[in-house]
Amino acid sequence: MQSVDRAVTVLEFLARNGEAGITEIAGELGVHKSTASRLVSVLETRGMVEQLGDRGKYAIGFGVVRLAGAATERMDLPRLGRPFCDSLASELGETVNIAIRDNDVAINISQARGTAAVTAHNWVGQRTPLHATSSGKVLLAHAPPEDQDDLLAEELERYTVRTIIEPDELRQDFAAIVRDGYATSYEELELGLNAAAVAVYNHDGGVIAALSASGPSYRFSRRRVREVVDAMTVASKDLSAQLGYLEA
């Protein structure tokens, strides 16, 4: 933990001062120059700092810029996504949400309700399970295999009689989601509630969020999913483009 604290201190010091040499960094940390040099070397290897020519001074590296860009994307998503939610909700008449993954849950960060929405439930800020929601399934299907393994190793909660909790069945679901480009949830979180979701991509081509539409099962039927998914896919491509994603 001491090494992590020192690394963060170095980055904060360079952010404040613009550039600094090993002697200055060692003085800030209160350690010997050799200790500061080893720490800076590790940060340089990871792209967190970079040496400015042959002057021996160091500055913040592009690795930090990359991390900052990822954070900025997440902060910009509610603002950028709101018009897409509004437009889709108006077109489909259903509730539309954007959700991001936070470890083992999905968090809704933007919502719009269509004219046909039958409830006034506000999902913004709500933490929902990855395995029982269409948004969560999209986020998990595109997550690293080790993240999938960690979740499926746990005892998953059954929210309704339709909730899928068997690891093998969920893995088949994930493969189908990646192949088909969308996920569905038919009364898996709440009885009477169906949903579908598609992925939203960032500039690196990674899945940063899920765009979903949900409605009552009597209207948001399996037959209607195709129509809904087509409209959501168009919207997600446009939103992804605003985040810098260039489709191959």
Backbone torsions as a table, in degrees:
resi	resn	phi	psi	omega
1	MET	NA	-32.3	179.3
2	GLN	-63.5	-38.6	179.8
3	SER	-66.1	-40.5	178.4
4	VAL	-63.0	-44.3	179.7
5	ASP	-61.6	-42.2	179.1
6	ARG	-65.7	-39.9	179.4
7	ALA	-62.3	-43.9	178.8
8	VAL	-64.6	-39.4	178.6
9	THR	-61.3	-41.3	177.7
10	VAL	-61.1	-46.6	-179.0
11	LEU	-63.2	-42.3	178.8
12	GLU	-65.4	-39.0	179.0
13	PHE	-62.8	-45.6	179.0
14	LEU	-67.3	-35.2	178.3
15	ALA	-64.0	-36.4	-179.6
16	ARG	-75.1	-39.1	-170.5
17	ASN	-100.8	-13.0	179.9
18	GLY	87.7	-50.2	178.0
19	GLU	-156.3	158.2	179.4
20	ALA	-164.0	153.9	177.0
21	GLY	-93.9	172.0	-178.5
22	ILE	-59.5	-39.3	-179.3
23	THR	-61.3	-44.3	179.4
24	GLU	-65.8	-40.7	-179.9
25	ILE	-65.2	-42.5	178.6
26	ALA	-61.7	-40.1	178.3
27	GLY	-63.8	-39.8	178.3
28	GLU	-64.3	-39.1	-178.5
29	LEU	-81.9	-21.8	-175.4
30	GLY	73.2	36.7	-179.4
31	VAL	-128.7	170.0	176.8
32	HIS	-67.6	152.8	-179.2
33	LYS	-58.4	-34.7	-179.2
34	SER	-65.5	-37.2	178.1
35	THR	-66.9	-44.4	178.8
36	ALA	-63.2	-38.5	-178.9
37	SER	-64.5	-42.5	178.7
38	ARG	-63.7	-41.9	-179.5
39	LEU	-64.4	-45.8	-180.0
40	VAL	-63.8	-35.9	178.9
41	SER	-61.5	-42.2	178.1
42	VAL	-64.5	-44.5	179.6
43	LEU	-63.2	-36.1	178.7
44	GLU	-67.4	-39.4	178.4
45	THR	-60.7	-36.6	-179.5
46	ARG	-87.7	3.4	177.5
47	GLY	79.0	10.6	-178.5
48	MET	-78.4	-30.3	174.1
49	VAL	-132.6	162.4	177.3
50	GLU	-142.3	147.8	179.3
51	GLN	-85.6	136.3	-177.1
52	LEU	-89.4	95.3	179.2
53	GLY	60.5	-139.5	-179.1
54	ASP	-107.8	21.0	-176.8
55	ARG	-83.0	-10.3	179.6
56	GLY	82.0	-0.6	178.7
57	LYS	-89.5	153.3	179.6
58	TYR	-122.0	152.1	177.8
59	ALA	-140.5	168.5	177.0
60	ILE	-57.8	134.6	-179.2
61	GLY	-94.1	173.5	-177.8
62	PHE	-70.6	-16.6	175.4
63	GLY	-60.7	-38.9	177.6
64	VAL	-68.2	-39.2	178.4
65	VAL	-61.2	-40.4	179.1
66	ARG	-62.1	-44.2	179.1
67	LEU	-65.4	-40.9	179.1
68	ALA	-63.7	-37.2	178.7
69	GLY	-63.3	-39.0	178.7
70	ALA	-64.8	-41.0	179.0
71	ALA	-66.0	-39.9	179.8
72	THR	-62.6	-40.1	178.1
73	GLU	-56.8	-46.3	-178.3
74	ARG	-64.4	-36.7	180.0
75	MET	-72.7	-31.0	-179.3
76	ASP	-79.6	-19.9	-174.7
77	LEU	-55.4	-47.5	179.7
78	PRO	-58.4	-40.3	-179.0
79	ARG	-70.3	-48.0	-178.3
80	LEU	-70.0	-34.5	-175.6
81	GLY	-80.1	-21.6	-175.6
82	ARG	-55.8	-47.8	179.5
83	PRO	-60.1	-34.5	179.5
84	PHE	-69.8	-39.9	176.0
85	CYS	-61.8	-46.1	-179.2
86	ASP	-61.0	-46.1	-177.9
87	SER	-64.9	-44.7	-179.9
88	LEU	-66.3	-42.3	179.9
89	ALA	-61.0	-39.4	178.4
90	SER	-67.7	-40.8	-179.0
91	GLU	-69.6	-43.1	-174.4
92	LEU	-91.0	-23.4	-176.9
93	GLY	78.6	6.3	-175.8
94	GLU	-113.1	176.8	176.2
95	THR	-81.5	131.1	-178.2
96	VAL	-120.5	135.6	-178.3
97	ASN	-132.7	155.0	167.0
98	ILE	-117.7	131.0	-178.7
99	ALA	-129.3	148.1	174.2
100	ILE	-119.8	160.6	179.4
101	ARG	-89.7	136.7	173.9
102	ASP	-129.8	89.9	-175.7
103	ASN	59.7	-109.3	-174.0
104	ASP	-102.7	18.1	176.5
105	VAL	-137.1	165.9	171.7
106	ALA	-108.8	140.4	179.1
107	ILE	-119.3	126.2	178.9
108	ASN	-80.9	127.2	-175.9
109	ILE	-113.7	-9.4	179.3
110	SER	-154.6	145.4	-178.1
111	GLN	-152.1	147.0	171.9
112	ALA	-142.5	141.4	-179.6
113	ARG	-109.1	133.8	178.6
114	GLY	-82.0	173.1	-176.3
115	THR	-67.1	-23.8	-177.9
116	ALA	-93.4	-2.1	-179.1
117	ALA	-59.8	131.7	-173.9
118	VAL	-96.2	-11.4	178.4
119	THR	-127.3	161.1	-179.6
120	ALA	-108.6	25.5	-177.4
121	HIS	-66.0	130.4	179.0
122	ASN	-98.5	113.9	-177.3
123	TRP	-90.4	-8.5	-176.2
124	VAL	-62.4	128.3	-178.8
125	GLY	85.8	-8.9	-178.7
126	GLN	-77.3	139.3	176.8
127	ARG	-97.0	121.4	-176.8
128	THR	-121.9	151.7	-176.2
129	PRO	-68.9	142.5	-179.5
130	LEU	-68.1	-37.4	-171.6
131	HIS	-82.3	-12.4	-173.4
132	ALA	-116.2	7.4	179.7
133	THR	-128.5	154.0	180.0
134	SER	-67.0	-40.7	178.0
135	SER	-62.6	-46.8	-179.6
136	GLY	-60.3	-40.0	179.6
137	LYS	-64.6	-40.1	177.1
138	VAL	-61.5	-47.3	-178.1
139	LEU	-64.2	-39.3	-179.0
140	LEU	-75.6	-35.7	179.8
141	ALA	-62.0	-30.0	-179.1
142	HIS	-100.5	6.4	179.0
143	ALA	-80.6	162.1	176.8
144	PRO	-58.4	146.5	-178.9
145	PRO	-53.7	-35.7	-179.0
146	GLU	-67.0	-31.8	176.2
147	ASP	-68.1	-39.8	176.3
148	GLN	-62.6	-43.9	-179.4
149	ASP	-61.3	-42.0	-179.6
150	ASP	-61.4	-44.1	-179.0
151	LEU	-68.0	-43.5	-176.2
152	LEU	-73.4	-13.6	176.4
153	ALA	-78.5	-15.6	179.9
154	GLU	-86.6	164.7	174.0
155	GLU	-83.5	109.7	-174.6
156	LEU	-80.3	144.4	-178.4
157	GLU	-80.0	138.1	176.4
158	ARG	-97.9	110.3	-176.3
159	TYR	-83.8	-33.1	175.7
160	THR	-142.0	177.2	178.9
161	VAL	-67.3	-14.9	-178.4
162	ARG	-96.8	-5.1	-179.4
163	THR	-64.6	129.9	178.0
164	ILE	-88.4	122.3	-179.3
165	ILE	-124.6	-4.4	-179.8
166	GLU	-78.4	123.0	-177.2
167	PRO	-53.4	-44.3	-177.7
168	ASP	-63.8	-40.2	179.9
169	GLU	-67.8	-38.4	178.5
170	LEU	-67.2	-38.6	177.7
171	ARG	-62.5	-38.3	175.9
172	GLN	-64.0	-39.1	176.6
173	ASP	-59.7	-46.7	-177.9
174	PHE	-60.0	-42.9	179.7
175	ALA	-63.1	-40.7	179.4
176	ALA	-67.6	-36.1	179.8
177	ILE	-64.1	-46.1	178.8
178	VAL	-63.8	-40.1	-179.1
179	ARG	-69.3	-45.7	-172.7
180	ASP	-89.5	-21.3	177.5
181	GLY	90.2	8.1	178.2
182	TYR	-157.0	161.8	177.3
183	ALA	-125.8	155.4	177.7
184	THR	-130.2	158.8	173.2
185	SER	-141.3	110.6	-178.8
186	TYR	-104.7	95.3	178.2
187	GLU	58.0	31.7	-178.3
188	GLU	-87.4	-24.8	176.9
189	LEU	-100.6	-42.4	177.9
190	GLU	-139.3	138.1	174.4
191	LEU	-64.2	134.0	-179.9
192	GLY	89.5	-0.9	-178.4
193	LEU	-119.7	121.7	175.5
194	ASN	-113.4	155.9	-179.3
195	ALA	-154.7	159.0	173.9
196	ALA	-140.8	150.5	-177.4
197	ALA	-145.6	153.2	175.8
198	VAL	-129.9	164.2	-176.8
199	ALA	-85.6	150.2	171.6
200	VAL	-116.6	130.7	-173.3
201	TYR	-107.8	150.6	175.3
202	ASN	-97.9	-173.4	-174.2
203	HIS	-65.9	-21.8	179.0
204	ASP	-87.9	-2.9	-177.7
205	GLY	86.3	7.5	176.7
206	GLY	-87.9	154.2	178.9
207	VAL	-81.1	115.6	-176.8
208	ILE	-101.5	-20.4	-176.9
209	ALA	-160.5	173.9	174.8
210	ALA	-128.4	137.5	177.6
211	LEU	-106.8	122.5	-174.5
212	SER	-128.7	158.3	171.9
213	ALA	-130.9	140.7	-178.5
214	SER	-139.8	154.9	179.7
215	GLY	-168.6	175.3	-179.6
216	PRO	-64.7	143.6	-174.4
217	SER	-61.0	-29.1	-178.9
218	TYR	-69.9	-21.9	179.5
219	ARG	-110.1	-40.1	-179.9
220	PHE	-87.5	70.6	-172.0
221	SER	-86.1	167.8	176.3
222	ARG	-59.4	-34.8	-179.7
223	ARG	-66.0	-34.1	-176.7
224	ARG	-81.9	-16.0	-176.0
225	VAL	-56.7	-42.0	-178.3
226	ARG	-58.2	-44.4	178.7
227	GLU	-62.8	-44.2	-178.8
228	VAL	-65.3	-44.3	-178.3
229	VAL	-63.7	-39.4	178.6
230	ASP	-59.1	-46.0	-179.8
231	ALA	-66.7	-40.7	-179.7
232	MET	-67.9	-35.3	-179.9
233	THR	-64.2	-40.8	176.6
234	VAL	-61.9	-45.8	-179.2
235	ALA	-64.6	-40.9	-178.3
236	SER	-67.5	-35.3	177.0
237	LYS	-64.3	-41.8	179.3
238	ASP	-66.8	-42.0	178.4
239	LEU	-65.7	-42.7	178.3
240	SER	-60.5	-38.1	178.6
241	ALA	-63.1	-36.9	177.9
242	GLN	-67.5	-24.1	177.5
243	LEU	-88.6	4.2	174.9
244	GLY	97.5	6.8	-178.5
245	TYR	-81.0	126.3	176.8
246	LEU	-109.1	109.6	-176.3
247	GLU	-66.8	135.3	-179.5
248	ALA	-68.8	NA	NA
